[in-house]
């Protein structure tokens, strides 16, 4: 799909490039030394800088950190299939994570790591100004519900997946839809169809 040209594209690109440089030089991060030691790269984000749909995960895994791109490997390939099911490619949306560096052994990010990386995600959201944010997995869902101080805070992903929730972003009203992480479909076949069904709710935001 062709999103066309938008005057804000170059501005958004420049702002996101600046943000990326800041993350690359974030030596205060507890994950910075681990990144350097393993020759990993930070994973800032990828896709359309003027996207209507923004998809947010938890943190990069090993393959993501090696390539410096979000959602690669088996779960990334399944995400591509999910996007294709609504007539989109990853170049049409903006993909990122809450935490921009890989935690060791794919452990959950610590409170300090989340605190350090949160401002970067907040800026990405405010630069891109998506109409809808799709959260992949429980961690990203909980983070976004808390960030926007939403009434659904504390609810389980099993109750909220595939629903459109109203949020108030700094740039105005936005929607949030919690989704299961594509990785769960690799282990639980029943989740595979659920993800395809849930993704259909994003169709209305496809231009």
Secondary structure per residue as TSV (DSSP state, phi and psi in degrees):
chain	resnum	aa	ss	phi	psi
A	1	X	-	360.0	143.6
A	2	X	-	-102.9	116.4
A	3	X	-	-81.9	-6.6
A	4	X	-	74.5	-178.1
A	5	X	-	-95.7	146.5
A	6	X	-	-137.3	133.6
A	7	X	T	-57.4	-26.2
A	8	X	H	-80.0	-11.2
A	9	X	H	-56.4	-49.1
A	10	X	H	-67.3	-37.2
A	11	X	H	-64.5	-47.0
A	12	X	H	-60.8	-43.3
A	13	X	H	-59.2	-45.2
A	14	X	H	-63.6	-42.4
A	15	X	H	-66.4	-39.9
A	16	X	H	-71.1	-32.6
A	17	X	H	-65.5	-42.6
A	18	X	H	-61.6	-44.4
A	19	X	H	-59.9	-42.8
A	20	X	H	-61.1	-41.2
A	21	X	H	-61.5	-39.5
A	22	X	H	-64.7	-41.7
A	23	X	H	-66.1	-42.1
A	24	X	H	-59.3	-31.2
A	25	X	T	-102.7	19.5
A	26	X	-	-80.8	71.7
A	27	X	T	-69.4	-18.0
A	28	X	T	-74.4	-12.9
A	29	X	S	-69.6	136.0
A	30	X	T	-62.7	-16.7
A	31	X	T	-93.0	-5.2
A	32	X	H	-64.9	-48.0
A	33	X	H	-63.7	-39.1
A	34	X	H	-63.2	-40.9
A	35	X	H	-60.0	-48.0
A	36	X	H	-64.3	-43.3
A	37	X	H	-60.3	-38.6
A	38	X	T	-100.5	6.8
A	39	X	T	56.2	37.6
A	40	X	-	-83.0	168.9
A	41	X	-	-120.5	150.6
A	42	X	-	-68.9	153.4
A	43	X	-	-115.6	99.4
A	44	X	-	-81.0	-56.4
A	45	X	-	168.0	169.8
A	46	X	E	-156.0	143.0
A	47	X	E	122.4	-155.5
A	48	X	-	-76.8	118.2
A	49	X	T	-74.5	-3.7
A	50	X	T	-126.1	32.8
A	51	X	-	-70.2	146.7
A	52	X	S	-80.0	-26.5
A	53	X	E	-117.1	126.1
A	54	X	E	-117.5	131.8
A	55	X	E	-117.5	127.4
A	56	X	E	-123.4	128.0
A	57	X	E	-108.1	-165.8
A	58	X	E	-85.8	-65.8
A	59	X	E	-159.4	157.2
A	60	X	-	-69.5	148.5
A	61	X	-	-93.5	-168.2
A	62	X	H	-64.2	-47.4
A	63	X	H	-63.1	-39.5
A	64	X	H	-62.0	-43.8
A	65	X	H	-68.7	-30.9
A	66	X	H	-70.4	-38.4
A	67	X	H	-94.3	-18.1
A	68	X	T	73.1	23.9
A	69	X	-	-130.2	142.6
A	70	X	S	-78.2	148.6
A	71	X	S	55.7	60.9
A	72	X	-	-111.5	177.8
A	73	X	H	81.2	-163.9
A	74	X	H	-61.6	-45.4
A	75	X	H	-68.8	-31.9
A	76	X	H	-66.5	-38.5
A	77	X	H	-65.2	-37.4
A	78	X	H	-69.4	-37.1
A	79	X	H	-59.8	-39.2
A	80	X	H	-60.2	-39.6
A	81	X	H	-65.3	-41.3
A	82	X	H	-62.1	-43.4
A	83	X	H	-65.3	-41.4
A	84	X	H	-61.1	-31.5
A	85	X	T	-66.7	-17.8
A	86	X	T	-112.9	19.4
A	87	X	T	76.0	28.7
A	88	X	-	-126.9	161.5
A	89	X	-	-120.2	167.4
A	90	X	G	-64.0	-23.3
A	91	X	G	-69.8	-14.0
A	92	X	G	-88.1	-21.3
A	93	X	S	-114.7	174.3
A	94	X	E	-115.4	125.4
A	95	X	E	-110.2	133.5
A	96	X	E	-158.2	-177.7
A	97	X	E	-130.8	163.0
A	98	X	E	-64.1	-51.6
A	99	X	E	-101.6	135.5
A	100	X	S	-96.5	-4.5
A	101	X	S	-123.7	153.7
A	102	X	-	-74.9	123.9
A	103	X	-	-72.7	145.5
A	104	X	G	-54.8	136.4
A	105	X	G	55.3	26.5
A	106	X	G	57.5	27.8
A	107	X	-	-67.6	165.4
A	108	X	-	-64.3	142.2
A	109	X	-	-62.1	147.1
A	110	X	-	-81.1	167.0
A	111	X	H	-58.6	-42.0
A	112	X	H	-64.4	-42.6
A	113	X	H	-63.2	-43.4
A	114	X	H	-61.0	-43.6
A	115	X	H	-60.6	-41.3
A	116	X	H	-69.2	-38.5
A	117	X	H	-90.8	-17.1
A	118	X	H	-53.7	-46.3
A	119	X	H	-58.3	-30.3
A	120	X	H	-70.1	-42.6
A	121	X	H	-66.0	-41.0
A	122	X	H	-58.3	-43.9
A	123	X	H	-65.5	-40.1
A	124	X	H	-59.4	-44.9
A	125	X	H	-61.9	-42.3
A	126	X	H	-73.7	-28.1
A	127	X	H	-72.5	-48.4
A	128	X	H	-79.6	-34.6
A	129	X	-	53.8	58.4
A	130	X	-	-68.0	152.5
A	131	X	S	-72.8	-35.4
A	132	X	E	-139.7	141.5
A	133	X	E	-114.4	120.3
A	134	X	E	-97.3	122.5
A	135	X	E	-99.2	132.6
A	136	X	E	-101.8	108.5
A	137	X	S	93.2	165.7
A	138	X	H	-62.7	-43.7
A	139	X	H	-61.0	-50.7
A	140	X	H	-64.1	-38.3
A	141	X	H	-61.1	-50.8
A	142	X	H	-58.8	-40.2
A	143	X	H	-62.0	-48.4
A	144	X	H	-70.0	-39.5
A	145	X	H	-59.6	-39.1
A	146	X	H	-73.1	-42.0
A	147	X	H	-56.7	-43.0
A	148	X	T	-93.5	7.3
A	149	X	T	49.7	53.0
A	150	X	-	-86.6	151.1
A	151	X	T	-62.6	-22.6
A	152	X	T	-83.0	1.4
A	153	X	T	-51.6	137.6
A	154	X	T	92.1	-13.5
A	155	X	-	-79.7	158.3
A	156	X	-	-84.4	152.4
A	157	X	H	-63.9	-29.4
A	158	X	H	-61.8	-27.0
A	159	X	H	-90.1	-23.7
A	160	X	H	-108.3	-15.1
A	161	X	T	-59.2	138.9
A	162	X	T	78.2	5.1
A	163	X	-	-100.8	151.1
A	164	X	-	-95.9	120.9
A	165	X	E	-112.6	140.7
A	166	X	E	-83.9	132.8
A	167	X	E	-131.8	157.7
A	168	X	E	-114.9	106.0
A	169	X	E	-90.6	170.5
A	170	X	T	-61.5	-29.2
A	171	X	T	-93.8	-0.8
A	172	X	E	133.2	-169.0
A	173	X	E	-64.4	144.1
A	174	X	E	-145.3	167.4
A	175	X	E	-115.5	149.8
A	176	X	E	-125.5	132.3
A	177	X	E	-126.3	113.8
A	178	X	E	-72.0	136.3
A	179	X	E	-132.1	149.8
A	180	X	-	-66.4	151.3
A	181	X	-	-71.6	137.4
A	182	X	H	-54.8	-26.4
A	183	X	H	-60.8	-31.1
A	184	X	H	-64.7	-27.9
A	185	X	H	-69.7	-20.8
A	186	X	H	-75.4	-20.7
A	187	X	H	-111.5	-25.9
A	188	X	-	-127.5	103.9
A	189	X	H	-61.8	-31.6
A	190	X	H	-62.7	-31.6
A	191	X	H	-70.1	-22.9
A	192	X	H	-58.7	-51.8
A	193	X	H	-66.6	-35.6
A	194	X	H	-59.1	-42.6
A	195	X	H	-64.8	-42.9
A	196	X	H	-60.6	-43.4
A	197	X	H	-64.0	-45.0
A	198	X	H	-65.1	-35.7
A	199	X	H	-64.5	-23.2
A	200	X	G	-61.8	-24.1
A	201	X	G	-66.8	-19.7
A	202	X	G	-80.1	-13.3
A	203	X	G	-55.4	-36.0
A	204	X	G	-66.1	-14.9
A	205	X	G	-99.5	5.4
A	206	X	-	-84.9	123.9
A	207	X	-	-83.0	360.0
